[in-house]
Amino acid sequence: MSALSDYWGVTVHRGFNPPEHYGSDRAIAGGTPVPSLSVGTVFASGYQSGHGNYVSVDTGDGYWTYSHLQSPGLAAGTTVQVGSI
């Protein structure tokens, strides 16, 4: 189960460039599988400062980035279904 840790909108993270992002953050326990919020195609994954291990999914009308993962796990071009990252 995840908990909403930051509401939708602009979130400011001082010390990062850019210092804000648009979205919401959810907190889950380490080792918990991360559910995809929609069907899409992975267009980027790897490690990035500020995100740690991440996966970005193109949904056709925008994208979701899942950050701070134990490992990126999915390669670019992988199709994901709801609930499966």
C-alpha positions as CSV (number, residue, x, y, z in Angstrom):
1,M,0.0,0.0,0.0
2,S,1.3,3.5,-0.8
3,A,0.7,6.8,1.0
4,L,0.4,10.1,-0.7
5,S,3.5,12.0,0.5
6,D,3.1,15.1,-1.6
7,Y,0.0,16.4,-3.4
8,W,-0.4,17.2,-7.1
9,G,1.1,20.4,-8.1
10,V,4.4,22.2,-7.9
11,T,6.8,20.6,-5.4
12,V,9.9,22.5,-4.5
13,H,13.2,20.6,-3.8
14,R,15.8,23.1,-2.8
15,G,19.3,22.3,-4.1
16,F,18.0,20.7,-7.3
17,N,18.0,22.3,-10.7
18,P,15.3,22.8,-11.6
19,P,14.1,23.1,-8.0
20,E,10.5,22.0,-8.7
21,H,8.5,19.3,-10.4
22,Y,4.8,19.0,-11.3
23,G,3.2,15.9,-10.0
24,S,2.5,14.0,-6.8
25,D,4.7,11.8,-4.7
26,R,3.8,8.5,-3.1
27,A,5.8,6.7,-0.4
28,I,6.0,2.9,-0.2
29,A,8.1,0.5,1.9
30,G,11.5,-0.6,0.4
31,G,11.2,-3.7,-1.7
32,T,7.5,-3.1,-2.5
33,P,6.7,-3.5,-6.2
34,V,5.8,-0.2,-7.8
35,P,2.5,-0.2,-9.7
36,S,2.3,1.6,-13.0
37,L,-0.5,4.1,-13.1
38,S,-1.4,3.6,-16.7
39,V,-0.5,1.6,-19.9
40,G,2.5,2.9,-21.7
41,T,6.0,2.4,-23.1
42,V,9.2,2.9,-21.2
43,F,11.2,5.6,-23.0
44,A,14.0,6.1,-20.4
45,S,15.4,4.2,-17.4
46,G,18.6,4.2,-15.5
47,Y,20.2,6.3,-12.8
48,Q,20.0,10.1,-12.5
49,S,21.1,12.4,-9.8
50,G,18.1,13.5,-7.8
51,H,16.0,10.6,-9.0
52,G,18.3,7.7,-8.2
53,N,17.2,4.6,-10.2
54,Y,14.2,5.6,-12.3
55,V,11.8,4.5,-15.1
56,S,9.9,7.0,-17.3
57,V,6.8,5.7,-19.1
58,D,5.1,7.5,-22.1
59,T,1.4,7.1,-21.8
60,G,0.5,8.7,-25.1
61,D,-0.9,11.8,-23.5
62,G,2.0,12.6,-21.1
63,Y,4.4,10.6,-19.0
64,W,5.0,9.3,-15.5
65,T,8.4,9.0,-13.9
66,Y,8.9,6.5,-11.1
67,S,12.0,7.5,-9.1
68,H,14.0,6.2,-6.1
69,L,13.7,2.6,-7.2
70,Q,15.9,-0.3,-6.0
71,S,16.8,-0.9,-9.6
72,P,15.5,0.6,-12.9
73,G,14.5,-3.0,-14.0
74,L,12.9,-2.1,-17.4
75,A,14.6,-1.2,-20.6
76,A,13.5,1.5,-23.1
77,G,10.8,0.1,-25.4
78,T,9.2,-2.1,-22.8
79,T,5.4,-2.0,-22.7
80,V,3.9,-1.7,-19.3
81,Q,0.3,-2.4,-18.1
82,V,-1.5,-0.9,-15.2
83,G,0.0,-2.2,-12.0
84,S,3.2,-3.5,-13.5
85,I,6.6,-1.8,-13.0
